[in-house]
Amino acid sequence: MGIFILGGIVFLVAFTFFKIAAFRKTSNENTWRKLALVALIDYLVLVIGTLGTGILFMTLYSMGHPG
């Protein structure tokens, strides 16, 4: 259970730093909509990737430890 909590924390920290970097690169107020859309798409991609990786690792773990 601890590995999942740690993975969630790492995910949130990485996503936050990524969005801070994107915010610093934009100075125009009209780009807020674009940033929000990009943030939503990034979030969805990261969540799907995290879930997919978790399923892959659990499948490999189950195959390696039968019974």
Backbone hydrogen bonds, N-H to C=O, Kabsch-Sander energy under -0.5 kcal/mol:
donor,donor_aa,acceptor,acceptor_aa,energy
5,I,1,M,-1.8
6,L,2,G,-2.7
7,G,3,I,-2.2
8,G,4,F,-2.2
9,I,5,I,-2.2
10,V,6,L,-2.6
11,F,7,G,-2.3
12,L,8,G,-2.4
13,V,9,I,-2.5
14,A,10,V,-2.6
15,F,11,F,-2.6
16,T,12,L,-2.3
17,F,13,V,-2.5
18,F,14,A,-2.2
19,K,15,F,-2.1
20,I,16,T,-2.3
21,A,17,F,-2.2
22,A,18,F,-1.9
23,F,19,K,-2.4
24,R,20,I,-2.2
25,K,21,A,-1.3
26,T,22,A,-0.7
26,T,23,F,-0.7
31,T,28,N,-1.3
32,W,29,E,-1.2
35,L,31,T,-2.9
36,A,32,W,-2.6
37,L,33,R,-2.5
38,V,34,K,-2.8
39,A,35,L,-2.7
40,L,36,A,-2.2
41,I,37,L,-2.5
42,D,38,V,-3.0
43,Y,39,A,-2.6
44,L,40,L,-2.4
45,V,41,I,-2.6
46,L,42,D,-2.8
47,V,43,Y,-2.7
48,I,44,L,-2.6
49,G,45,V,-2.5
50,T,46,L,-2.5
51,L,47,V,-2.7
52,G,48,I,-2.7
53,T,49,G,-2.6
54,G,50,T,-2.4
55,I,51,L,-2.6
56,L,52,G,-2.5
57,F,53,T,-2.9
58,M,54,G,-2.5
59,T,55,I,-2.3
60,L,56,L,-2.7
61,Y,57,F,-2.5
62,S,58,M,-2.4
63,M,59,T,-2.3
64,G,60,L,-1.9
65,H,61,Y,-1.4
